[in-house]
């Protein structure tokens, strides 16, 4: 697998009013329905390069929390160049952690519904990427791995993408993927 060079991401303002502290709660969310003992951690990446990028990411993060479970942590925003296609529009990226009792397949359907609600009209397929109002990618779930035609968890290409790993490292630096921390993986991408 070839890891392409990715320009370093630039942290931007928070997802809410700039007076909000970085670690302050950003959204009110509802806890997931189900047994308290059945909750798992889910990490998600958000990206947007059309419209009001900051607002779209904030809305996506909030709506996902309202539908799948409690939003635990939300990274700062990172502005990055498009990767894998040419566009004049820069991306805004973020990562979030949720507590959920839902299965990944159910969460995928909910995330795609939120993408459509927020204006996404075309999904990237077969390595062909497009500008998008919002992109929601499931990265990792503490109680589930998935390998299906519709979803793979952990996300198969996240370790190649600084625009994913840098915000992910902000909220889960010590989480281990294949024996290496998210923080270490992000640092390696920054050095390329």
Backbone as CSV, one residue per row, in Angstrom:
resi,resn,N_x,N_y,N_z,CA_x,CA_y,CA_z,C_x,C_y,C_z
1,UNK,0.849,-1.177,0.000,0.000,0.000,0.000,0.892,1.237,0.000
2,UNK,0.657,2.151,-0.909,1.435,3.370,-1.006,0.766,4.460,-0.188
3,UNK,1.546,5.138,0.609,1.022,6.269,1.377,1.487,7.527,0.682
4,UNK,0.545,8.318,0.196,0.891,9.525,-0.531,1.221,10.656,0.428
5,UNK,1.964,11.605,-0.058,2.309,12.769,0.745,1.070,13.631,0.922
6,UNK,0.816,14.027,2.141,-0.357,14.841,2.453,0.126,16.118,3.122
7,UNK,-0.275,17.301,2.607,0.141,18.527,3.283,-0.425,18.588,4.686
8,UNK,0.317,19.205,5.581,-0.129,19.303,6.965,-1.426,20.086,7.059
9,UNK,-2.309,19.613,7.900,-3.582,20.292,8.110,-3.376,21.501,9.006
10,UNK,-4.218,22.480,8.826,-4.155,23.688,9.637,-5.343,23.716,10.573
11,UNK,-5.114,23.715,11.914,-6.247,23.806,12.832,-6.944,25.148,12.665
12,UNK,-8.255,25.130,12.742,-9.054,26.337,12.591,-9.860,26.563,13.859
13,UNK,-10.820,27.463,13.756,-11.656,27.776,14.906,-12.483,26.573,15.331
14,UNK,-13.053,26.674,16.515,-13.907,25.593,17.011,-15.198,25.537,16.207
15,UNK,-15.970,24.505,16.436,-17.199,24.305,15.678,-18.348,25.169,16.167
16,UNK,-18.171,25.845,17.261,-19.233,26.704,17.763,-18.666,28.098,17.951
17,UNK,-19.375,28.929,18.623,-18.931,30.280,18.897,-17.478,30.259,19.351
18,UNK,-16.672,31.177,18.826,-15.239,31.169,19.113,-14.924,31.425,20.579
19,UNK,-15.899,31.853,21.373,-15.636,32.064,22.796,-15.724,30.763,23.594
20,UNK,-16.215,29.702,22.978,-16.334,28.420,23.668,-14.951,27.800,23.823
21,UNK,-14.644,27.304,24.982,-13.371,26.647,25.215,-13.307,25.348,24.432
22,UNK,-12.111,24.961,24.054,-11.911,23.781,23.214,-12.510,22.521,23.814
23,UNK,-12.399,22.307,25.101,-12.884,21.076,25.714,-14.285,21.201,26.306
24,UNK,-14.927,22.333,26.095,-16.281,22.517,26.608,-17.265,21.707,25.773
25,UNK,-18.370,21.273,26.369,-19.380,20.561,25.577,-19.874,21.458,24.454
26,UNK,-19.982,20.895,23.254,-20.365,21.697,22.101,-21.822,21.499,21.712
27,UNK,-22.405,20.376,22.074,-23.775,20.087,21.655,-24.493,19.340,22.759
28,UNK,-25.771,19.606,22.868,-26.594,18.785,23.751,-27.055,17.591,22.938
29,UNK,-26.885,16.414,23.465,-27.287,15.215,22.734,-28.098,14.312,23.629
30,UNK,-28.830,13.419,23.012,-29.636,12.455,23.737,-28.853,11.155,23.894
31,UNK,-28.951,10.497,25.022,-28.287,9.208,25.153,-28.953,8.176,24.262
32,UNK,-28.182,7.160,23.825,-28.786,6.145,22.971,-29.809,5.333,23.731
33,UNK,-30.789,4.819,22.995,-31.764,3.933,23.604,-31.163,2.543,23.663
34,UNK,-31.420,1.825,24.708,-30.889,0.473,24.839,-30.285,0.267,26.209
35,UNK,-29.748,-0.881,26.408,-29.133,-1.261,27.663,-27.848,-0.476,27.894
36,UNK,-27.685,0.102,29.072,-26.484,0.860,29.418,-25.215,0.045,29.226
37,UNK,-25.281,-1.267,29.474,-24.102,-2.120,29.361,-23.720,-2.424,27.926
38,UNK,-24.589,-2.107,26.970,-24.339,-2.415,25.572,-23.677,-1.268,24.817
39,UNK,-23.266,-0.223,25.485,-22.704,0.943,24.810,-21.257,0.703,24.411
40,UNK,-20.917,1.263,23.256,-19.560,1.159,22.719,-19.100,2.546,22.304
41,UNK,-17.801,2.687,22.123,-17.248,3.932,21.591,-17.189,3.843,20.078
42,UNK,-17.575,4.927,19.434,-17.503,5.037,17.986,-16.769,6.320,17.638
43,UNK,-15.795,6.220,16.740,-15.081,7.397,16.248,-15.485,7.645,14.802
44,UNK,-15.716,8.921,14.489,-16.241,9.341,13.201,-15.417,10.509,12.681
45,UNK,-15.246,10.583,11.357,-14.593,11.729,10.714,-15.639,12.498,9.911
46,UNK,-15.497,13.812,9.890,-16.366,14.696,9.116,-15.512,15.510,8.157
47,UNK,-16.038,15.747,6.966,-15.365,16.611,5.998,-16.386,17.386,5.200
48,UNK,-16.002,18.607,4.796,-16.891,19.450,3.993,-16.041,20.417,3.179
49,UNK,-16.379,20.582,1.891,-15.694,21.605,1.093,-16.667,22.427,0.242
50,UNK,-17.924,22.423,0.621,-18.927,23.267,-0.048,-19.801,23.934,1.011
51,UNK,-20.265,25.130,0.696,-21.183,25.822,1.595,-20.482,26.309,2.854
52,UNK,-21.260,26.488,3.909,-20.713,26.911,5.198,-20.147,25.672,5.890
53,UNK,-18.893,25.380,5.618,-18.261,24.132,6.046,-18.329,23.923,7.549
54,UNK,-18.037,24.975,8.308,-18.051,24.862,9.763,-19.436,24.512,10.281
55,UNK,-20.438,25.210,9.754,-21.814,24.975,10.185,-22.284,23.573,9.786
56,UNK,-21.937,23.126,8.597,-22.340,21.800,8.137,-21.737,20.705,9.018
57,UNK,-20.479,20.848,9.388,-19.849,19.853,10.265,-20.504,19.878,11.648
58,UNK,-20.750,21.079,12.165,-21.408,21.181,13.473,-22.794,20.541,13.447
59,UNK,-23.555,20.799,12.392,-24.890,20.210,12.270,-24.821,18.692,12.150
60,UNK,-23.871,18.196,11.357,-23.734,16.746,11.192,-23.373,16.090,12.519
61,UNK,-22.438,16.681,13.252,-22.020,16.118,14.541,-23.192,16.099,15.528
62,UNK,-23.948,17.178,15.556,-25.085,17.263,16.467,-26.178,16.269,16.083
63,UNK,-26.531,16.219,14.814,-27.591,15.303,14.372,-27.208,13.845,14.611
64,UNK,-25.952,13.524,14.370,-25.520,12.152,14.614,-25.664,11.816,16.097
65,UNK,-25.272,12.739,16.965,-25.425,12.523,18.396,-26.873,12.356,18.822
66,UNK,-27.758,13.103,18.208,-29.178,12.995,18.540,-29.760,11.643,18.139
67,UNK,-29.165,11.008,17.133,-29.745,9.780,16.580,-29.032,8.493,16.981
68,UNK,-27.746,8.580,17.313,-27.031,7.326,17.622,-26.587,7.219,19.064
69,UNK,-26.437,8.342,19.749,-25.959,8.306,21.127,-25.189,9.558,21.479
70,UNK,-24.697,9.580,22.669,-24.078,10.777,23.242,-22.762,11.143,22.553
71,UNK,-22.660,12.412,22.142,-21.414,12.961,21.629,-20.491,13.190,22.816
72,UNK,-19.351,12.521,22.831,-18.419,12.603,23.949,-17.360,13.675,23.727
73,UNK,-16.812,13.722,22.522,-15.712,14.632,22.243,-15.732,15.020,20.777
74,UNK,-15.388,16.281,20.510,-15.349,16.800,19.152,-14.052,17.571,18.975
75,UNK,-13.322,17.262,17.924,-12.035,17.922,17.678,-12.231,19.351,17.194
76,UNK,-11.128,20.057,17.106,-11.108,21.345,16.417,-11.293,21.077,14.928
77,UNK,-11.478,22.143,14.176,-11.570,22.046,12.720,-10.171,22.157,12.117
78,UNK,-9.946,21.424,11.037,-8.671,21.450,10.320,-8.965,21.723,8.856
79,UNK,-8.301,22.720,8.282,-8.497,23.041,6.878,-7.405,22.363,6.057
80,UNK,-7.811,21.660,5.003,-6.868,20.872,4.201,-7.168,21.011,2.713
81,UNK,-6.165,20.709,1.930,-6.314,20.638,0.474,-7.130,19.395,0.124
82,UNK,-7.875,19.419,-0.980,-8.544,18.205,-1.440,-7.499,17.128,-1.747
83,UNK,-7.842,15.907,-1.501,-6.940,14.795,-1.785,-7.658,13.801,-2.686
84,UNK,-6.998,13.393,-3.756,-7.566,12.406,-4.664,-8.369,12.996,-5.802
85,UNK,-8.541,14.320,-5.809,-9.217,15.001,-6.911,-8.868,16.480,-6.864
86,UNK,-9.125,17.178,-7.957,-8.806,18.597,-8.072,-10.061,19.415,-7.795
87,UNK,-9.923,20.403,-6.910,-11.018,21.320,-6.601,-10.425,22.625,-6.097
88,UNK,-11.098,23.717,-6.369,-10.687,25.012,-5.832,-11.105,25.174,-4.378
89,UNK,-11.973,24.289,-3.891,-12.540,24.403,-2.552,-11.716,23.606,-1.540
90,UNK,-11.235,24.293,-0.514,-10.529,23.619,0.569,-11.515,22.871,1.452
91,UNK,-11.032,21.820,2.085,-11.858,21.049,3.011,-11.703,21.560,4.426
92,UNK,-12.755,21.415,5.196,-12.732,21.544,6.636,-12.981,20.131,7.151
93,UNK,-12.162,19.690,8.136,-12.268,18.333,8.665,-12.310,18.360,10.185
94,UNK,-12.945,17.343,10.752,-13.021,17.183,12.208,-13.238,15.704,12.507
95,UNK,-13.081,15.351,13.766,-13.366,13.993,14.229,-14.171,14.086,15.514
96,UNK,-14.937,13.033,15.785,-15.772,13.014,16.989,-15.837,11.611,17.559
97,UNK,-16.093,11.557,18.862,-16.304,10.288,19.560,-17.723,10.281,20.098
98,UNK,-18.383,9.142,19.950,-19.752,8.959,20.423,-19.826,7.704,21.282
99,UNK,-20.791,7.693,22.177,-21.140,6.499,22.933,-22.464,6.009,22.350
100,UNK,-22.500,4.748,21.916,-23.684,4.255,21.221,-23.953,2.794,21.540
101,UNK,-25.192,2.407,21.415,-25.568,1.008,21.556,-26.015,0.426,20.217
102,UNK,-25.959,1.229,19.159,-26.384,0.781,17.838,-25.275,0.027,17.112
103,UNK,-25.666,-0.845,16.210,-24.729,-1.568,15.357,-24.203,-0.630,14.263
104,UNK,-22.998,-0.915,13.793,-22.365,-0.077,12.778,-23.196,0.024,11.501
105,UNK,-23.825,-1.064,11.085,-24.633,-1.029,9.868,-25.800,-0.045,10.004
106,UNK,-26.403,0.015,11.167,-27.489,0.965,11.435,-26.950,2.398,11.429
107,UNK,-25.788,2.594,12.048,-25.171,3.922,12.107,-24.807,4.402,10.708
108,UNK,-24.329,3.495,9.859,-24.010,3.862,8.479,-25.239,4.432,7.782
109,UNK,-26.374,3.763,7.902,-27.610,4.254,7.288,-28.008,5.620,7.820
110,UNK,-27.875,5.805,9.112,-28.208,7.095,9.730,-27.263,8.179,9.231
111,UNK,-25.963,7.874,9.146,-24.992,8.880,8.690,-25.260,9.269,7.231
112,UNK,-25.633,8.319,6.402,-25.942,8.628,5.005,-27.226,9.456,4.898
113,UNK,-28.179,9.194,5.761,-29.403,9.998,5.806,-29.068,11.449,6.181
114,UNK,-28.198,11.640,7.157,-27.783,12.985,7.573,-27.041,13.679,6.436
115,UNK,-26.179,12.958,5.727,-25.483,13.544,4.574,-26.492,14.079,3.555
116,UNK,-27.506,13.298,3.248,-28.533,13.741,2.281,-29.289,14.963,2.819
117,UNK,-29.643,14.943,4.097,-30.356,16.079,4.703,-29.549,17.367,4.596
118,UNK,-28.220,17.238,4.672,-27.350,18.410,4.647,-26.830,18.728,3.246
119,UNK,-27.457,18.142,2.237,-27.195,18.558,0.870,-26.274,17.692,0.038
120,UNK,-25.797,16.591,0.560,-24.920,15.743,-0.252,-25.761,15.008,-1.290
121,UNK,-25.353,15.126,-2.538,-26.117,14.530,-3.630,-25.391,13.373,-4.309
122,UNK,-24.081,13.306,-4.157,-23.307,12.307,-4.882,-22.286,11.676,-3.946
123,UNK,-22.278,10.362,-3.868,-21.294,9.628,-3.067,-20.070,9.347,-3.925
124,UNK,-18.907,9.340,-3.305,-17.677,8.949,-3.989,-17.697,7.437,-4.165
125,UNK,-17.329,6.997,-5.343,-17.325,5.563,-5.633,-16.082,5.215,-6.449
126,UNK,-15.527,4.050,-6.156,-14.401,3.509,-6.933,-13.251,4.495,-7.072
127,UNK,-12.940,5.232,-6.026,-11.817,6.162,-6.044,-12.061,7.438,-6.815
128,UNK,-13.303,7.707,-7.203,-13.643,8.952,-7.890,-14.338,9.852,-6.874
129,UNK,-13.679,10.980,-6.564,-14.147,11.875,-5.513,-14.722,13.153,-6.106
130,UNK,-15.584,13.805,-5.342,-16.277,15.017,-5.769,-16.328,15.991,-4.594
131,UNK,-16.576,17.275,-4.933,-16.880,18.242,-3.884,-18.109,17.748,-3.141
132,UNK,-18.188,18.096,-1.835,-19.336,17.634,-1.060,-19.641,18.605,0.066
133,UNK,-20.929,18.730,0.344,-21.354,19.577,1.451,-20.958,18.937,2.773
134,UNK,-21.062,17.617,2.854,-20.681,16.909,4.078,-20.330,15.468,3.737
135,UNK,-19.352,14.968,4.441,-18.951,13.567,4.335,-18.808,13.061,5.764
136,UNK,-19.419,11.942,6.058,-19.328,11.328,7.388,-18.767,9.934,7.203
137,UNK,-17.605,9.684,7.793,-16.971,8.367,7.704,-16.868,7.735,9.087
138,UNK,-17.320,6.500,9.195,-17.144,5.734,10.424,-15.706,5.220,10.423
139,UNK,-14.973,5.484,11.514,-13.559,5.127,11.571,-13.283,3.844,12.342
140,UNK,-13.831,3.746,13.554,-13.493,2.642,14.462,-14.587,2.516,15.502
141,UNK,-14.909,1.275,15.871,-15.918,1.029,16.901,-15.342,0.015,17.877
142,UNK,-15.493,0.278,19.157,-14.819,-0.518,20.189,-15.312,-1.953,20.283
143,UNK,-16.541,-2.223,19.858,-17.093,-3.568,20.041,-17.376,-4.299,18.738
144,UNK,-16.879,-3.761,17.618,-17.310,-4.336,16.352,-16.276,-4.092,15.253
145,UNK,-15.977,-5.145,14.499,-15.263,-4.999,13.240,-16.229,-5.445,12.147
146,UNK,-16.120,-4.827,10.989,-17.036,-5.117,9.894,-16.233,-5.217,8.606
147,UNK,-16.559,-6.186,7.792,-15.967,-6.309,6.461,-17.066,-6.750,5.510
148,UNK,-17.765,-5.771,4.956,-18.868,-6.041,4.046,-18.720,-5.136,2.824
149,UNK,-19.476,-5.390,1.770,-19.389,-4.516,0.596,-19.767,-3.060,0.893
150,UNK,-20.580,-2.831,1.918,-21.027,-1.473,2.238,-20.190,-0.769,3.292
151,UNK,-19.498,-1.525,4.141,-18.786,-0.917,5.272,-17.627,-1.796,5.708
152,UNK,-16.503,-1.129,5.991,-15.350,-1.800,6.581,-14.924,-1.011,7.807
153,UNK,-14.861,-1.701,8.945,-14.391,-1.105,10.205,-13.344,-2.022,10.806
154,UNK,-12.213,-1.484,11.202,-11.810,-0.089,11.109,-11.737,0.383,9.648
155,UNK,-11.852,1.696,9.468,-11.833,2.284,8.129,-10.527,1.893,7.444
156,UNK,-10.591,1.336,6.234,-9.393,0.764,5.614,-8.334,1.769,5.160
157,UNK,-8.695,3.024,4.928,-7.720,3.996,4.418,-7.413,5.128,5.391
158,UNK,-7.939,5.074,6.597,-7.745,6.212,7.502,-6.274,6.447,7.836
159,UNK,-5.480,5.376,7.946,-4.071,5.536,8.330,-3.233,6.181,7.231
160,UNK,-3.799,6.358,6.041,-3.112,7.005,4.921,-3.449,8.488,4.825
161,UNK,-4.383,8.970,5.635,-4.959,10.299,5.451,-4.734,11.191,6.665
162,UNK,-3.851,12.157,6.507,-3.596,13.095,7.598,-4.857,13.878,7.954
163,UNK,-5.675,14.199,6.962,-6.891,14.971,7.245,-7.863,14.211,8.138
164,UNK,-7.706,12.897,8.238,-8.484,12.082,9.173,-7.711,11.881,10.471
165,UNK,-6.442,11.510,10.347,-5.664,11.115,11.522,-5.334,12.275,12.461
166,UNK,-5.139,13.470,11.933,-4.795,14.597,12.811,-5.943,14.960,13.757
167,UNK,-7.172,15.155,13.274,-8.252,15.410,14.240,-8.557,14.189,15.112
168,UNK,-8.403,12.981,14.558,-8.606,11.751,15.330,-7.595,11.697,16.476
169,UNK,-6.348,12.044,16.203,-5.307,12.037,17.241,-5.606,13.059,18.336
170,UNK,-6.263,14.143,17.992,-6.613,15.156,18.994,-7.582,14.597,20.039
171,UNK,-8.524,13.759,19.601,-9.544,13.267,20.533,-9.251,11.884,21.095
172,UNK,-8.335,11.133,20.462,-8.027,9.764,20.926,-6.550,9.449,20.683
173,UNK,-5.646,10.235,21.259,-4.223,10.063,20.935,-3.656,8.690,21.288
174,UNK,-4.142,8.063,22.338,-3.561,6.806,22.805,-4.278,5.567,22.293
175,UNK,-5.374,5.735,21.576,-6.057,4.591,20.992,-5.088,3.869,20.065
176,UNK,-5.050,2.553,20.144,-4.096,1.762,19.372,-4.766,1.106,18.171
177,UNK,-4.135,1.268,17.014,-4.542,0.573,15.791,-3.364,-0.273,15.338
178,UNK,-3.557,-1.556,15.281,-2.484,-2.471,14.868,-1.207,-2.250,15.677
179,UNK,-1.374,-1.998,16.984,-0.228,-1.858,17.872,0.444,-0.498,17.867
180,UNK,-0.116,0.484,17.171,0.470,1.825,17.134,-0.596,2.853,17.487
181,UNK,-0.211,3.858,18.257,-1.189,4.857,18.697,-1.610,5.757,17.542
182,UNK,-2.816,6.297,17.661,-3.326,7.255,16.673,-2.375,8.447,16.585
183,UNK,-1.903,8.898,17.739,-0.987,10.035,17.778,0.281,9.743,16.967
184,UNK,0.848,8.564,17.141,2.052,8.169,16.424,1.798,8.060,14.920
185,UNK,0.675,7.478,14.555,0.331,7.361,13.140,0.160,8.735,12.492
186,UNK,-0.491,9.653,13.190,-0.679,11.018,12.669,0.669,11.717,12.531
187,UNK,1.528,11.557,13.523,2.849,12.195,13.476,3.654,11.693,12.282
188,UNK,3.587,10.399,12.026,4.303,9.853,10.883,3.814,10.451,9.570
189,UNK,2.487,10.634,9.437,1.950,11.263,8.234,2.402,12.714,8.103
190,UNK,2.484,13.427,9.211,2.941,14.821,9.181,4.373,14.930,8.686
191,UNK,5.178,13.930,8.996,6.599,13.968,8.646,6.873,13.575,7.215
192,UNK,5.910,13.089,6.506,6.111,12.675,5.104,6.086,13.861,4.172
